[in-house]
Amino acid sequence: MQLESLRTWFLKYRRDLPWRKTKNPYHVWISEVMLQQTQVEVVKSYFERFIRAFPTIVDLADADSMHLMKLWEGLGYYSRARNLQKGAKIVVEKFKGHIPQTRDELLKIPGIGPYTAAAILSFAHLKKALAIDGNVLRVLARFFGQKEDVTKPSVQKSLAKRVHLPEEKPYEIAEGLIELGALVCKKQPKCFCCPLKTECKAYLTKTQMQLPVRKKRPKIQRLKRLVLILMHNQNVLVKHNCEKKVMQDLLEFPYFEEKNMTKTCAKKYVEKLGLRGQFVRKMPIVKHSFTRYSIVLFPFIFEIEKKDDENFEWLTIKECETRAFSSGHKRILTHVTHG
C-alpha cells in the first residue's frame, strides 16, 4: 500500500477542523462521538459550543442532564450524549480525570467501542492504531478488491491486518485513510485524484461501483403522526418523550398515529385528552427521519378553554426555547414561535 503517497496527500489536502487543532484526548473523544451518524459540517458548530460549555471532562461529568440534552438538541441519537456523560463520570472516578491510553481500558468506558478507542489512541495518544469507520472500510474494500460483506467483523479484521502502519507518525496514515474516504473514495469516487489508484484493485478492474459489498439495510418504515399544539394564554402543553429511556429528558407535543389528518379528527384527540378548545389553524407539515423511520408530522393548533395543571405540563413559549425537544418537534416549535 502506498502509505507515503497517502501521507503526502493527507498533509496537503486535509480539512481544517476544530478538533484537529489539539491532541487533547477529551476533544478527540467528543468529536468522534459527535461524528457518528452525523455530517462533519453539522458537527463543527456543535463541537465548539459543547467544548465552551464543558471545557474539561470534569465539567461534563458534573453537567446537568437537561443542559446536556439541550446542547445536544438537533444532533439526534441521544444515547451518545448519555453515554458520554456516563463515560466522563467513570474517567473522573476511576482514572482521576485522565482518559486511558490502552485499548482494554478504553473499551470499559460506556459509549467507547473499537473505532472510538482506536481514534483516541491514534489521534490523541499518537499510538499505532487503525480507526476503521465506514470511510476507511470503503477505501480498504476497494483497494484490496474485497468482495465479501464488509459489515462482517471477520472481514473488517482481515482488512485491518493488511494495513501496516509505519513507526513514524502512524496517526497521519490512520487519519489519512479516513480523509481519503471522506473526500475522494466516496460512494461516487474521484479516482483521478486518488494517491492509491495505481495499486487499487477496484480502480484497475473498474469495479469501484460494486464495492464495498454490504448486506441490505432494513426497509424504511414510513409513519404519519397527528400532532396537537394545545395553547392556553401563551402556554403550551408538552410531554416527555416515552419511546426510549435515553430520550426521556426530551420534550415533545402530544401526537397520535393517524391516517386521517383533518380538523375534525384532531379535535377528537383533544377531547380524548379530556380537554376542550377551539381550532386555530393547521400548520405546515414537518418531515424527519432517524434510524429506519421516515416520519411526517401534521401539526394542528388549538386554543384550550381551561388549562389542566394536574395531568399535564404547560410551559410558556420562552420556557420552551430553553428546553430540549426531539428534532421533529423542535422544528414545529420554531414554526409556532416565529410563525
N, C-alpha and C positions, 0 to 999 in steps of 0.2 A: 504494500500500500504506500502511495507517495505521500508520506507524512510530512516531509519538509515542504513539499509544494502546498500542502494543505495549510501548514503553519504560516507560510508566506502570504497565502491568500487571506487567511483569517486576520493577520495583523494589519493588512491593508484595507480590508473591507468590513471589518466587524462594526456593528452598530454601537452608537454611543448611548448606553442605557444606564439609568441612575444606579442600579445595583452593581454595576461593573466598576464603579469609582472607588470601591473599597473591597478589602478581603475579609471584612467583618463577617464571621460565620452566622451571626444573628440576621444580618441583612440578606445574606445568601439564602438562608432558610426561609425567611419571609417571602422573598421574591420567587423562589422555586415553588412554594405552595400556591402563591397567587397565580403563577403562570400555568398551573394545571387547569386544563379546560377553558382557559381564558386567553384572549389575544394580547400580544405584547403592548400594543398601543393603549389598550384599556388599562393594563396593569400599571403603566408608568405613573399616572396621577394617583392611583390608589396607593401604590407603594410609598410615594413621597409623603402623602398625607398620613399614612399609617406610621411611618417612622417618626414623623413630627409628633404624633400623639403618644407613641410608645417608643421612645428613643433607645431604651435598653430592654433586655429580656425580663428584668425585674418589673419594669413598668407594665409589660404585657401580662406577666403572671398576676399582678395586683389589679389589673383593669376591671372596671365594672362591666359585667357581661352585656348589658344593654348598650353601653357606649361602644363596646367592641362590635356588636352586631350592626349598629348604626354606621360605623366606619366601613364595614364590610358590605353594606347595603348596595345591591346592584351587581356585585361580583358573582352572586349565586353560589351553589354548592357550599352551604353554610356550615357543614360539618368540618370544613377546612379551618374555619375560624375557631370553632370549638376545640378542635384537636391542637391547634397552635397554642391556645391558652393552656390546655392540659399539659402539653409538652413543655411549655415555658415553666410551669409550676414544678414539674419533675426536674428540669435542669437546675432551677434555683435551689430546690430542696436536696437533691442527691448529688449534684455536681457543682455546688457553690456558684451557680450562675455561669459556669463555663461549658460551652457546648462541646460534647465529647469529640475525640479525634480518632476513634476506632469505629469500624462498621458495626460490630456487635453491639456496642453501647448505644450507638445512634438508633439502631433498629428497635431498641426497647422503648423509645420515646413515641407516644401516640402521634399518628399522622406522618411519621417518617418511615417511608418504605425504601426499597433498594435504590430507586432512582434518586430520591432526595438525599439519602445517605451518601451516595456516590458524588452528588453535586456538591455537598458540603465539604466532603473530603478533598475533592479536586479543586473547586474554585475558591474555597476559604483556607483550607489547610495545605493546599498545594501538593497533595499526595497523588500517587498513581492510582487513579480510579476512573473508570469509564461510566459516565452517566448516560444511560440509554433511554431516551424518550421516543416519541413517535417519529420525530425528525431524524434521529440517528438510526432508528430501525429502517426507515425508508432508504437512507444513504447506504447502509450496510447490505440490505437485501438486494439492492440494485448493483452495487459494486461487486459483490460475490456471486450474483446470479442465483440467490436463494429462492427456490420455487416452493418451499414448504410454508405453511401458515406461520407468519411471524408473531402471532399472538400466543403461540405455544412457548412456555418458559424454556423448554429444551432447545428450541430453535434460537431463542434470544441468547441463551447461554453459549451456544455453539458460535454464533456470530461474534459475540464479545471476545471469545477466546482467540479469534483470528485477528484481532486488533492488538498490536504490540506497542504499547505506549513507550516513548523514549524516557530515559532517565532525566534528561534536561527539560525542564518546563513541560511536563506531561499534560498539565492543565490546559495549555494552549491548543493541544491536539484534541483533547476531550471537548473543549468548548467550540473548537473549530468545526467539529463534526455536527454539533447542534446548529451552529450558524449556517453551515452549508445546506443542511436540510431545510432550514427556515427561509433562506434567500435564493438558493439555486436548485437544489434537488427536491423541488416541491411536487405536488400532485401532477402539475404540468411543468416538467423540468426544463431548466435553461441550460442544457448540456453544453452549449457553445462556450460558456464561461466557467465551466467546472474544472478545477485543478486536478481532478481524479479521472477525467474522462478517458485518457489513453489506456488505462488499465481496467476500466469499468465494464464488467461483462454485459450488463444491460445495454449500455451505450454501444458496445461493439456488436451485439447481436440484435440491436434495435427492439429490445423488449422492455424499454423503460415504462411504457404504459401498462404492462401486465404485472409489474412488480411495484410494491411488495404484495404477496398473496395474504389476504386476511379473511377470516370467517365472516359470513354475512352478519350484519348487525340486526338486532331485533326490530321488528316492524314498528314504525312510529304510531302511537295511539293519539287519535285526534279527539279532543274534548271541547264541549261548549258549556259555558257557565254563565248563569244569570246572576249578576252582582247587584246588591242593594246598597245604595248610598243614602243612608237614613239620617236626615238633618233635623235639628231642633234648636232654633235660635243660635245658629253658628256653631253648634256642637254636632259631632258626627259619631255614629255608633261604630265601634271597632271590636274585633275579636282576635284572640291569639291563634296563630296557625297551629292546627292539631294534627296535620298529616304526618309530621316527623318530629321526634323529640328534639333533634338538633335545631329545629326552626321555631321552637316554642316561644322565643323572645320576639319573633317577627309578628307584626300586626297585619291584619287584612280586613276587608269588608265582608259581611255575610254573603255567601254565594251558594248556588244550587245547580246541580247538574240538570240541564233542561234543554229541550229541543224547541219549545215554543217561546220565542223571545218577543212577547207582546206586553203592552202596558197592563192588560187585564191579568195576565199570568204573573207578572211582577207583583201586582197588588195582592194576589192570593198569598204569595210568600211573605209579604209584610204582615198580613193578618195571621199567618201561621206562626209568626214570632210573637203574637199577642199584642201587636201594635196597630195603630190606626193613623192614616196620613193621606195627604194629597199628592198625587203625581205631579212632578215639576217638569222633568224632561228626560229624554233618553240621550245618553252621552255617546261619543264615538267609540266604536269597538276597539279593544286592545288585544293584540296578539303577542304571545310569548311562548318560548319553548324551553324545556330543560330535560336532561337525560333523554328518555324515549317518549316524551309527551309534547304534543303541539296543542296549545290551549288558546281558545278565543273567548274573551271576556266581553259580556254585554251589560254595561252598567246602566242602572235606572236610578234617578234621584227622586226621593220623596221627602216632603216636609212632614214630620211626625207631630201629631197633636199634643201628646204628652210623653215626656221622657221617662223611661223605666230604668231607674238607677239601681234597683235591687238585682235585676237579672242581666243587665248589660253594662258595658264600659263605654263611656262617652268622653270624647276629647274635643277640645277646640281645634280649629284648623292650625293655629300656631303651635299647639302641643303636638299635633300630628307630624309637623315638619321636623320635630326634634327626635322622633321615634323611628325605628327601623321597620319598614314594610317589605313584604315579599315583592319580588320585582314587578310582576304584572299590576299588582295593587298600588305600588308606588307610582306607576305611570298614570293610573286612574286618579290618584291623589293630586298629581300635578295638574291634570285637567280640571279638577274641582277648584283648586286654589288659583289657577291662572286662566280659567275659562277655556 
